[in-house]
């Protein structure tokens, strides 16, 4: 087949060189257009190289009616075009392949040295064997094909393997021409097909990589949009929650003001009335009545003092600095029971049943009022039972400790369980002593430790209060 092509008349080679010039002109224009549009690395260098090669074929010796032979005749434009084409092609391929440093890579000048050595004799007017020129150019193509294959291993899926195969077809054809014994000048015409294929392969690979990059960008933006939507939804929920919290806080402050005013107005009004009556009794000389009224004044003052003390305790629990250390829950529970027994001397108290209570990392000063209030409530609401009982224990699970205080008292409506921990809320009305602040103190102290508090119960079946404490040292 090669011998047949080599035996074709000069007119056939002239036509083929013209077709090659037009084809490579189109390739060069396409490369430059895509570079201008997408700024893909290496395309403008490849475009210049394709235009130089197109000009090389347009100025082919057959077009100039000059004979072809085994020697390359010295012409100034020939080495210039050859160096321009090889130089820009090598630089462009280094960019397309993503070599470190691009065209500044040390491999680029190494590949350009052989063509330069071939060009110097031609520029000096010395003829050069075509076989020598073919060998030098073949070495350049082999080098670039090897680099493309190496980049294929470093960057799989980037299309470097196809580029390597398309470039390797050029030296493969040169070897085939050499070993077939065909005339050496035939190579310049036969090589047009694989050369055009290599340019086309680079364009396809570049467009494919561009498409993949656009797809990745679309996916990245889609992920960013999803993340933004999630963040916006989270922020919206947070704003709604904060707004609800602020509304609850305002409502709580209003309720707090009403409750404090009501709870203080009663004792203060009683003190005022009793003081007036005591004064009238003293004016009448009725010291016995005055003494009785003074006792009522003391009782009302004690009630007011207890309310103020509860409010101060509530504020202290909310503002106190958390100081964690090893605290024995059993010791705190026994201290709380002892306090209740001292304050209720002479009164009937329930039977306390303490399960195994562990040592925790907590603030003892904040945890003590939790147990005092919970145990005090249990005693208060179970006091009317025939056999009042109070049970306290703890269970560890899911990186936290759940402590419970259970009684067999009057219980409560489970639908109103959340109201228990709001300040001044008393589900049982005036039937039991208290100001409705104790469970608010419990909630604040537990939340300061990073825990939660809740209650379960039914009317007439007792109640069980739970609170959790993290088992880690973090607040």
Buried (B, 14 or more C-beta within 10 A) or exposed (E): EBEEBBEEEEEEBBEBBBBBBEBBBBBBBBBBEBBEEBEBBBBBBBBBBBBBBBBBBBBBBBBEEEEBEEBBBBBEEBBBBBBBBBBBBBBBBBBBBBBEEBBEBEBBEEBBEBBBEBBEBBBEEEEBEBBBBBBBBBBBBBBBBBBBBBBBEEEEEBBBBBBBBBBBBBBBBBEBBBEEEBBBBBBBBBBBBBBBBBBBBBBBBBBBBBEEEEEEEEEEEEEEEEEEEEEEEEEEEEEEEEEEEEEEEEEBEEBBEEBBEEBBEBBBEBBEBBBEBBEEBBEEEBEEBBEBBBEBBEBBBEBBEBBBEBBEBBEBBEEBEEEBEEBBBBEBBBBBBEBBEEEBEEEEBBEBEBEEBBEBBBBBBBBBBBBBBBBBBBBBBBBEBEEBBBBBBBEEEEEBBBBBBBBBBBBBEEEEBEBBBBBBBBBEEEEBEBBBBBBBBBBBBBBBBBBBBBBBBEEEEBBBBBBBBBBEEEE
